[in-house]
Amino acid sequence: MAAAYRRLAREPGSAARLLATLGFGQGLRFNNPYRLQTQLGATGESLSLTSPYFDLGAAALFGPADGLQHGGSLRLSIGLTGVPQQAFAPTYLIAYRGPGRVLGFGRLGASVLITPDPNVGGELGLGVGYFLTSRFALMGELVGNLFYGAATWEKQLPVYPLLSAQLGLMVDYEILP
């Protein structure tokens, strides 16, 4: 009896979590170098809307099942209107899921524009998933991007910051010890 109790009383081992995400979002561009039609202010430096986009993601995390987990995430964003644009983001991912229905997460890494003009920038995402069942969650995420662009007459090294929000679904598959 004592041996069975010791086995049950020990700390659980490390677990793995596989996540898949599907999101839909839109963002704000804080510099409008191309004088896009979705400009929200009077000048080229004013806000403009980005194209709405789909975001597909896959992630793997490792750590305690009800605690802080670390891993990696791969995201592919596909613009839905205007100039065709795709971006790929391999990022470090940290997530926390306690005993409740909420999973909070943060991502940090590169964002690689594939089309129309290849470029590399940075990406930071903060999000939350609310689980409707043990496997399926509603997800929301704020994503910030920073890209450097080609020089213009006005600026030698222009910077293009973006802030977007997306809503979607998350599927969680836990591999317990």
Phi and psi in degrees as a GROMACS rama.xvg file:
@    title "Ramachandran Plot"
@    xaxis  label "Phi"
@    yaxis  label "Psi"
@TYPE xy
-64.2862  -36.6533  ALA-2
-66.2307  -39.8623  ALA-3
-65.2087  -39.0158  ALA-4
-65.615  -43.4585  TYR-5
-60.3375  -39.5896  ARG-6
-64.674  -39.3406  ARG-7
-76.95  -28.2878  LEU-8
-82.8565  -15.1978  ALA-9
-69.5976  158.019  ARG-10
-64.9827  137.797  GLU-11
-67.1578  151.558  PRO-12
-77.6325  -174.162  GLY-13
-73.2616  147.849  SER-14
-119.757  167.981  ALA-15
-122.535  150.639  ALA-16
-134.856  127.691  ARG-17
-109.06  129.809  LEU-18
-120.998  143.218  LEU-19
-126.952  137.559  ALA-20
-130.834  149.07  THR-21
-137.464  118.254  LEU-22
-130.108  161.851  GLY-23
-131.507  129.501  PHE-24
-150.661  177.555  GLY-25
-152.933  155.22  GLN-26
-136.034  177.884  GLY-27
-114.1  133.799  LEU-28
-101.934  126.586  ARG-29
-89.2097  5.53441  PHE-30
-150.159  127.852  ASN-31
-113.192  74.6756  ASN-32
-68.3489  -23.3012  PRO-33
-98.9178  5.91067  TYR-34
53.0542  53.2321  ARG-35
-65.9532  156.762  LEU-36
-65.5461  -21.9149  GLN-37
-90.5674  22.9406  THR-38
-61.5231  134.152  GLN-39
-102.51  -5.72133  LEU-40
-129.263  -170.918  GLY-41
-88.6863  -17.0908  ALA-42
-122.42  168.099  THR-43
-66.6763  -19.9864  GLY-44
-87.1298  0.962441  GLU-45
-81.4942  176.104  SER-46
-67.4171  149.269  LEU-47
-145.422  156.256  SER-48
-84.6231  143.123  LEU-49
-84.5947  170.121  THR-50
-66.9577  141.308  SER-51
-61.9014  154.074  PRO-52
-146.719  156.972  TYR-53
-98.048  145.06  PHE-54
-129.532  120.681  ASP-55
-109.776  135.845  LEU-56
-142.064  154.903  GLY-57
-140.386  143.244  ALA-58
-148.318  154.446  ALA-59
-132.008  132.484  ALA-60
-129.114  151.309  LEU-61
-137.256  140.56  PHE-62
148.484  -169.436  GLY-63
-62.9673  142.234  PRO-64
-59.8629  -40.7679  ALA-65
-110.681  62.9004  ASP-66
-170.494  -160.308  GLY-67
-78.6104  126.547  LEU-68
-123.834  147.795  GLN-69
-121.56  149.784  HIS-70
-179.74  -152.746  GLY-71
-132.785  156.857  GLY-72
-136.154  143.394  SER-73
-120.287  128.191  LEU-74
-126.615  141.827  ARG-75
-125.727  118.911  LEU-76
-108.412  135.192  SER-77
-126.677  117.26  ILE-78
-66.3459  142.233  GLY-79
-102.249  -19.6695  LEU-80
-134.705  167.551  THR-81
69.3223  -145.973  GLY-82
-65.5758  129.512  VAL-83
-59.3274  128.553  PRO-84
-143.36  134.211  GLN-85
-130.482  144.367  GLN-86
-136.085  143.526  ALA-87
-119.808  131.879  PHE-88
-130.042  101.331  ALA-89
-84.3304  121.437  PRO-90
-135.136  153.891  THR-91
-74.1741  141.091  TYR-92
-130.077  133.471  LEU-93
-125.875  137.349  ILE-94
-142.182  152.529  ALA-95
-133.272  124.682  TYR-96
-129.124  112.276  ARG-97
-83.4782  -156.876  GLY-98
-75.1903  -9.58531  PRO-99
-88.9826  -160.49  GLY-100
-92.7121  1.62221  ARG-101
-107.709  136.672  VAL-102
-120.915  121.22  LEU-103
-102.415  144.988  GLY-104
-148.079  158.98  PHE-105
-139.663  144.91  GLY-106
-129.123  146.101  ARG-107
-147.972  128.815  LEU-108
175.435  -160.617  GLY-109
-87.9541  154.517  ALA-110
-127.045  119.548  SER-111
-107.577  113.8  VAL-112
-76.0288  125.401  LEU-113
-90.7752  -48.2741  ILE-114
-136.773  157.143  THR-115
-79.0011  -31.7975  PRO-116
-120.61  118.787  ASP-117
-57.7952  139.545  PRO-118
-161.735  157.533  ASN-119
-125.257  133.191  VAL-120
-136.76  -165.813  GLY-121
-114.324  155.153  GLY-122
-139.195  136.623  GLU-123
-131.96  124.832  LEU-124
-127.303  139.38  GLY-125
-128.54  128.224  LEU-126
-149.714  176.556  GLY-127
-145.531  145.004  VAL-128
-121.26  134.401  GLY-129
-112.062  115.826  TYR-130
-81.6915  122.327  PHE-131
-81.7709  -35.058  LEU-132
-130.852  -176.282  THR-133
-68.1838  -17.615  SER-134
-114.472  -30.5338  ARG-135
-110.399  132.92  PHE-136
-134.387  151.898  ALA-137
-85.6743  139.546  LEU-138
-127.019  143.354  MET-139
-135.13  143.825  GLY-140
-149.289  138.847  GLU-141
-101.975  131.386  LEU-142
-127.653  128.428  VAL-143
-111.07  136.278  GLY-144
-127.346  152.603  ASN-145
-139.341  121.649  LEU-146
-125.585  147.695  PHE-147
-100.195  143.404  TYR-148
-120.097  -174.701  GLY-149
-72.2374  148.008  ALA-150
-65.8746  146.43  ALA-151
-123.453  178.209  THR-152
-62.9279  -33.8418  TRP-153
-80.7511  -34.1591  GLU-154
-136.674  137.035  LYS-155
-77.2447  -38.6717  GLN-156
-133.086  82.1646  LEU-157
-72.577  144.834  PRO-158
-117.344  134.93  VAL-159
-119.121  96.2752  TYR-160
-85.0564  143.505  PRO-161
-132.391  148.3  LEU-162
-134.187  122.562  LEU-163
-129.652  160.3  SER-164
-127.652  141.676  ALA-165
-139.641  149.801  GLN-166
-123.24  149.952  LEU-167
-178.941  -155.664  GLY-168
-119.904  149.457  LEU-169
-129.952  136.174  MET-170
-115.188  129.227  VAL-171
-117.094  129.28  ASP-172
-124.257  112.945  TYR-173
-95.6245  138.326  GLU-174
-114.893  102.641  ILE-175
-88.6614  156.084  LEU-176
